[in-house]
Amino acid sequence: MNVMFKDEHTSVPVEEGETYDVTIQDIARLGDGIARIEGFVVFVPNTSVGDEVRIKVERVLPKFAFASVVE
């Protein structure tokens, strides 16, 4: 029985084209801000830790997503 591992088919909590209000929690190695939505990592360029921003999800991959700040 595979109870110790997270189900790899769990749905992703974000959708391309949708907007979300987030707080940037960390900075990635290449300088993008990192927000988390239900634990799911979203990379947001041109942000800093502590920024509270509205983002639009541009691309969703199985383990993370990319978004841009909505002005």
Legacy VTK file of the C-alpha trace (Angstrom):
# vtk DataFile Version 3.0
C-alpha trace
ASCII
DATASET POLYDATA
POINTS 71 float
0.000 0.000 0.000
1.336 3.433 -0.988
0.106 5.599 1.901
3.452 7.249 2.685
3.647 9.022 -0.671
1.530 11.913 -1.894
-0.784 10.951 -4.737
0.956 12.084 -7.923
-2.420 12.648 -9.566
-3.551 15.262 -7.030
-5.040 18.234 -8.837
-3.003 21.432 -9.023
-4.653 24.260 -6.992
-4.080 26.971 -9.651
-5.267 27.473 -13.218
-3.660 29.269 -16.149
-5.246 32.677 -16.695
-6.653 32.947 -13.165
-5.686 35.698 -10.718
-4.789 35.247 -7.047
-3.824 37.528 -4.164
-0.567 36.274 -2.650
2.319 37.263 -0.396
5.841 36.624 -1.655
7.443 34.284 0.890
10.899 33.593 -0.512
13.297 34.329 -3.371
14.397 31.648 -5.849
18.033 31.149 -6.876
17.522 33.166 -10.055
15.829 36.033 -8.206
12.131 35.362 -8.828
9.765 35.744 -5.905
8.099 32.593 -4.591
4.477 32.513 -3.482
2.597 29.436 -2.317
-1.055 28.667 -2.987
-2.230 25.718 -0.880
1.449 24.732 -0.652
1.912 24.838 -4.439
4.925 26.921 -5.528
4.353 29.850 -7.887
7.321 31.824 -9.266
6.675 35.567 -9.658
9.396 37.717 -11.301
10.139 41.286 -10.157
8.904 40.797 -6.582
10.516 40.819 -3.141
9.888 38.939 0.094
6.886 40.435 1.876
5.279 41.901 -1.253
1.498 41.466 -1.272
0.519 41.277 -4.920
-2.219 40.133 -7.256
-0.828 37.658 -9.773
-2.049 36.106 -13.009
-0.929 32.520 -13.584
0.784 32.257 -16.971
1.980 28.632 -17.058
1.207 25.617 -14.871
3.506 22.604 -14.626
3.005 19.502 -12.438
5.092 20.764 -9.496
5.080 24.560 -9.856
3.699 27.483 -11.850
4.821 30.825 -13.279
2.849 34.034 -12.833
3.114 37.763 -13.464
2.050 40.673 -11.295
-1.241 42.269 -12.322
-0.889 46.050 -12.205
LINES 1 72
71 0 1 2 3 4 5 6 7 8 9 10 11 12 13 14 15 16 17 18 19 20 21 22 23 24 25 26 27 28 29 30 31 32 33 34 35 36 37 38 39 40 41 42 43 44 45 46 47 48 49 50 51 52 53 54 55 56 57 58 59 60 61 62 63 64 65 66 67 68 69 70
